[in-house]
Each structure stands twice: as structure tokens, then as C-alpha cells.
């Protein structure tokens, strides 16, 4: 009788299921998978990182919602954007001085793949083709968010009177 | 059995006509050809074709004029311009004159078949819209308006309440003989001694007991309307304008995208979608607002969100720490929304910038522009295409819209000021 396959997915399999990895070949996937340090779970309202903290990792969100926010003395906290399952959280690990610019807080139960940022940077330096793929993905994420931010700045729902 | 769809090809080059016939042979269409504009117009009058291809460069009557006459004779005719002299300016000119699309010669069989498929799809949408419009025209105007379409009928205010800091809703006692409205239509509300303003009807079309309008205070007239109290009397004309394509949307996924005050003209459509939920496939309601204080109808949104058969998402431009939902503009909801772009219908309302970007995201998902409907409420005044305030090119927004397929609205969006 055939048994049920209950083995845990490999790091490469976990990574391959995330939109961040779409288009990477097997060798690239396995090199990025070597930088995967685990799967993190965050409870509702748990702080994932705080602004000013050292940005050591890239989070690839598998499920859940995360608020990027900034403390606004006198008026609590302002949420500048939200990220969701399938998004990549954080690019501060890629650029000096490797410090988070905002706070990140889980809005509900959230699960993320955790990639060691320093290791991934090293891989990118050693293998420029892999580096191109990684930086291209981060750039796309940044471009999408820049576009969304521009629309927010445009105040597309009309002038406040 | 469905009648065979009729296609007319007008081109002075016999070889082109033969190719078109060969490409579509066996496709189940009735295909007729004409070698001149004059012959084409005669055949169009005789056959009422669903789709017409018109060559621009022909001896005798030029293609552009044929195009205009075709559209004047039957606005539901879908015409596609074909020419060997493909230039952007020509394409723009053709679209301005009502062409659905532009096919440069030489074209491949696949390109031609794809154009036929899209053209016939557009024809089905236009016929469905015309049917819905006929239903609404049969219902109104109400007999009280016998003094003429420009004479407002007095209506009593049943109630007035604040929706947000700059928006109020007015409930009016429907005038005698009021026969209802179709979602997407608008009335003009007249504040006596001040002026009138075109305002979408924002209530439940099934509720004949009151006539709801949500008004944003943006000028003297709307400020005056917003300050009315229970028992006051205003003038009403309507209902005017094309309805949302709810009949055409039956059996399809429906994506409703509302930005800011745009939720008001969409609310009647949402009511009708939910009241007849089994007629539609997936129903998605994507709502964007500047902040939670700007969000219209929060209680109803909560109620809709509670339904298992609706995917409702709300996103705010800016929020404080207590907000549990999404933050970002409404366009960011579209890439992740689960719908079948090949057959879905979208209904989009908000300020024009928002509609442009939302439509761009929907097209990026693979939707056909002809299945993305927007409501353009530019400068509407008389409601009947008389005063010319809302004229854009050959169209009067109030009479030919305000609901347009994006294939038509795109050229209107390009006109910066009316």
C-alpha cells in the first residue's frame, strides 16, 4: 500500500511557491534557498521589525497582512501601506546602511519565509546573473509601490475642501 | 437557435473581399461584401449588419463618411476601419468618428478573426445596453414632467443626513407617477433660486418609497442642496442617462470598482447585483477612500462584506494604527482580485484620474476595453443633450452616457476640458 507523502517541503520548494521566485531557474532557486533561514509566524499586532533596527532579512510573505507604519507623536501611528501574502517585505537589507525605515506590524496571523539578507547579497555579488534576478525583483516591487505612492500623493479621490 | 451574425465588408479591392470571405468561411457568419461606400450603405440599411468593416481609401464616398453615416443610421452598429494607409492620426480620426477599432492592411487571418471576435462581442454589449436603455426610457419620464423635459417637478425632502464631513444624502418623496430608474441613471436636482446640478441616483432601484441622492458639497448649488431639511421642496428632472450593463453582465464575473464619491452611482448597481445574486458569477466590490472618515455607507459595506457570495475589499489612502484593512489606492486591489478577465464586466466610478488608472490595471489583467464601463459625469447640465455643456466631440455625456464602455470613453478622457 502506498503511504501518504508527509515530508516537509524543501526550502527550494517553499521558495518556488512564492511569486518572488517566478522565472528563476533551478540553480538560482537552490542558491536563494540556501539563504532561507526558516518560516516565521507572527501573531496579530506582533511587531515584525521597527524603524532604525538593523535590516538583516528579506521576508517573503506567504499569508497574512502586514502594515508598514510610522509613529506620529500626538496622533498615534500612521499606516503608510499594507503588504499581503505574495508580497516581499523589506528592501533595506539590500542597501547601506541596512536599517529599516518603517515599522512593520502583522495585522492578523501572518507567515513569511525568512531570507538572510547578507547571505543573499553575497550570492548576488558572486553570481551577477543571480544578482540581476534578485535586484530586478526588488526593483519591480519598488516600482509597484512607487506607482501606488504616487497615486496616493495625487489624492485621486478628489480635493479635500 | 441563435440567428447567424451578419458581417458586411466594404472595400474597393476585390482581393481583400475575397480574403475576408475565405478567412471567415465556415465560421457560421452571414458575410456580405460591397465594393463601394454607396453600395455598402445600401446593404447596411437593408441587412442591419452586426459588424461592418470599412476601407478608408475608396473611390467615390470616402470610408470616413461611410463610417459616420453608418453610425448615424444605427448607433449600435460596430464599425472597424481597414486601410493600407495606417497612421496614428488616421486611427484617432476614425475612433473619433465612432469606429470601434482600426485594422491596418495587410492583416493576417488570425488578426482578422480576432477583430471579428472583438467586434461581435462589442455589438452584443451595445445591443444589451440599448435594451436596458429602452426599458428605462419606457419607464420614464414621469407624467409630472409633462410641462417639458426642462421643467423641474417639485419634490419634498423626506430626510437628510450626513454621510461624511463633506457629503450628505437626501431622501426625496418620489414625484407622482415616478416609474423608477435603472442603476447608473441620474436626475438633475434644482435648488430654487440657486441653480441645478446633475446627481446620480444612489438608492435601491427596488425601493419605490424614496428617491436617494448622495451629494458632495463642491459648489454653490450642491452646498445649497446639502443644506436642505426635511419638508423643503426642490425641483427634480429625470431620470437621465444610460444604465449600467447589468443585463449584459448576467452569467459573468462582475467587478465593481468605486473610488471616493464614486460609490454613490454604483450603489444601485450593487443592490441589483446582490438582489439577483444567482444571475451573476463572481461579484467583486473594490472600494477606495481617502480615509475611514471619507468612506461612504460604512454600515452597508459591513453588511455586504458579511455575505459569503461577495468578495468585498476596502482600501484607504491613509489610516491610523487602529485600521485593520488595506492601505493603498484602489488600483492596488485589482492585480490580486480573483476574476476571469476573459469574460468579466467591470463597472468603475471615481474621479477621472482614478478611473484611468483603475482601467489601466483592468486592461493589464487582460480585460477587453469594451467590457470595462465607466461613468463620466463631466459638466452635465440639461440631461438631454440640449445645452451642449457636456459635449465631447460627437458625444453628449448626459445623453450618450454617462455610462460608457472604455472603448468609447478613452477618446473622451483624452479631451482635457469640456
Contacts between the chains, C-beta under 8 A, distances in Angstrom:
chain1	res1	chain2	res2	distance
A	65	B	326	7.3
A	67	B	321	7.7
A	67	B	327	6.9
A	69	B	321	6.4
A	75	B	320	6.9
A	76	B	320	5.3
A	76	B	321	5.0
A	76	B	322	7.6
A	77	B	320	6.3
A	77	B	321	3.5
A	78	B	318	6.7
A	78	B	319	7.4
A	78	B	320	6.2
A	78	B	321	7.7
A	79	B	318	7.4
A	79	B	319	4.5
A	79	B	320	7.0
A	79	B	321	6.7
A	79	B	323	6.1
A	79	B	327	4.6
A	80	B	318	7.9
A	80	B	327	6.9
A	81	B	327	5.2
A	81	B	328	5.5
A	82	B	315	7.9
A	82	B	325	7.7
A	82	B	326	4.8
A	82	B	327	4.6
A	82	B	328	6.4
A	84	B	326	7.5
A	84	B	336	7.2
A	86	B	336	7.3
A	107	B	324	5.6
A	108	B	324	7.5
A	148	B	328	5.1
A	148	B	329	5.9
A	148	B	331	7.4
A	148	B	332	5.1
A	151	B	329	4.2
A	151	B	331	6.3
A	151	B	353	8.0
A	151	B	354	7.9
A	151	B	357	6.1
A	152	B	317	4.9
A	152	B	318	7.3
A	152	B	328	7.0
A	152	B	329	5.7
A	154	B	353	6.1
A	155	B	290	6.9
A	155	B	317	7.2
A	156	B	259	6.3
A	156	B	260	7.9
A	156	B	288	7.9
A	156	B	329	6.0
A	156	B	350	7.0
A	156	B	351	5.9
A	156	B	353	4.8
A	156	B	354	4.0
A	156	B	357	7.1
A	157	B	259	5.2
A	157	B	260	3.1
A	157	B	261	7.4
A	157	B	262	7.9
A	157	B	288	6.8
A	157	B	289	6.5
A	157	B	290	5.1
A	157	B	294	7.0
A	157	B	317	7.3
A	157	B	350	6.4
A	157	B	351	6.1
A	157	B	354	6.5
A	158	B	216	7.8
A	158	B	260	5.7
A	158	B	261	7.0
A	158	B	351	5.0
A	160	B	166	8.0
A	160	B	290	7.1
A	161	B	166	5.7
A	161	B	217	7.1
A	161	B	218	7.1
